[in-house]
Amino acid sequence: MNGIRITGTGIAVPDKVVTNADLALSIDTSDAWIVERTGIRERRFGGTTSGLAAEAGRAAIAAAGLTSADIAHLVLATTTGDAVIPATAPKVQHELGIKGGAFDLNAACSGFVYGLVTAAGFIAAGSGPILLIGSETLSKFTDLDDRSIAIIVGDGAGAVVVEPVEGPGGLLSWNLNSDGSLRHLLYCEHGGTLYMNGKEVFRAAVRVVVESAEQAMAEAGIGPDQVSLFIPHQANLRIIVAACQRLGIPEERTVVVIDRYGNTSSASIPLALHQAVVDGRVHDGDHLLFTGFGGGMTWASAVFRWGA
């Protein structure tokens, strides 16, 4: 069976930048208050989930040195599809001119890691290259007068091309989990807006991120000192810092982009991965630790070795 490698990354974010000062014009908050509690300084609002996904996907395909004709299937991780029915992935597929299967995957903020494992499964079964995209327009499902959630969310998309490689490939281990009894902590009903119990989500998130990441590292046969980069879901800087401390991974080996993008759910890990690639922080042989958590609740971690 073939393993996988990531050969290209790409992102797309709306043009509209919304700063903390902008939000303070309509809700009771301030830049200092938001930064202290979340680490967020600005976020992007606008666009459509399909439009951002197509733009990010096109960039990732180009970075991989491929064309749309080379892509076998498309996996779109999203909680904010363009419509309830049908799925948004076929719309993105059509926009990009890709043939083959296309479907949405909704695992909330864990969606990218779930999607990476799904792509690995397709390729192990004989598939050609997979385009994996995380794309969200959370602002459309947010009451922007609700301070508890309005200051957190952002819109954007990140994409990777996942290609087959002979041998075990880069995915060294993975850990997926969920607990439906915690659904009430973070949800959005049809026709409604996002609700989050921030305090309880924080408590649960730190616990499950640490447990999941530790299990993924153990199964990969590495320790925290062998993690080249920790690339977590960008939900809250305090969660990231707490996870780093408990895992024993220095903050300087952690990728943080929440300050500029906010919480973009399934798009946040590929947005952070792309930034690390652009900044020259990812090298062949590096061990990357991905971890995400979100509504459901779901959580997921994976250890990925970069390069051929």
URURWO-V736492 format. One record per backbone hydrogen bond with DSSP energy under -1.0 kcal/mol. CO is the residue of the C=O (numbers start at 1). NH is the residue of the N-H. If there is no record, write none. Layout:
# URURWO-V736492
CO/NH, CO/NH
This chain:
# URURWO-V736492
3/165, 4/170, 5/163, 8/161, 10/159, 12/157, 16/45, 18/43, 19/23, 20/24, 22/25, 23/26, 23/27, 27/29, 30/34, 31/35, 32/36, 33/37, 34/38, 35/39, 38/237, 41/20, 43/18, 44/155, 48/52, 49/53, 50/54, 51/55, 52/56, 53/57, 54/58, 55/59, 56/60, 57/61, 58/62, 59/63, 60/64, 61/66, 62/65, 67/70, 68/71, 73/131, 74/103, 75/133, 76/105, 77/135, 88/92, 89/93, 90/94, 91/95, 92/96, 93/97, 93/98, 101/74, 103/76, 105/78, 107/110, 108/111, 110/114, 111/115, 112/116, 113/117, 114/118, 115/119, 116/120, 117/121, 118/122, 119/123, 120/124, 121/125, 122/127, 123/126, 129/72, 129/73, 130/162, 131/75, 132/160, 133/77, 134/158, 136/156, 137/140, 138/141, 139/142, 141/194, 142/144, 143/146, 146/149, 146/150, 147/151, 149/152, 149/153, 152/263, 156/136, 157/12, 158/134, 159/10, 160/132, 161/7, 162/130, 163/5, 165/3, 170/172, 170/305, 173/303, 175/301, 177/299, 179/182, 180/183, 182/185, 183/186, 185/197, 187/195, 189/192, 195/187, 196/198, 197/201, 198/202, 199/203, 200/204, 201/205, 202/206, 203/207, 204/208, 205/209, 206/210, 207/211, 208/212, 209/213, 210/214, 211/215, 212/216, 213/217, 214/218, 215/219, 216/220, 217/222, 223/226, 224/227, 229/289, 230/255, 231/291, 233/235, 236/240, 237/241, 238/242, 239/243, 240/244, 241/245, 242/246, 243/247, 244/248, 244/249, 250/253, 251/254, 253/230, 257/260, 257/261, 258/262, 259/41, 259/42, 263/154, 264/267, 265/268, 267/271, 268/272, 269/273, 270/274, 271/275, 272/276, 273/277, 274/278, 275/279, 276/281, 277/280, 283/286, 286/306, 287/228, 287/229, 288/304, 289/231, 290/302, 291/233, 292/300, 294/298, 297/179, 298/294, 299/177, 300/292, 301/175, 302/290, 303/172, 303/173, 304/288, 306/285
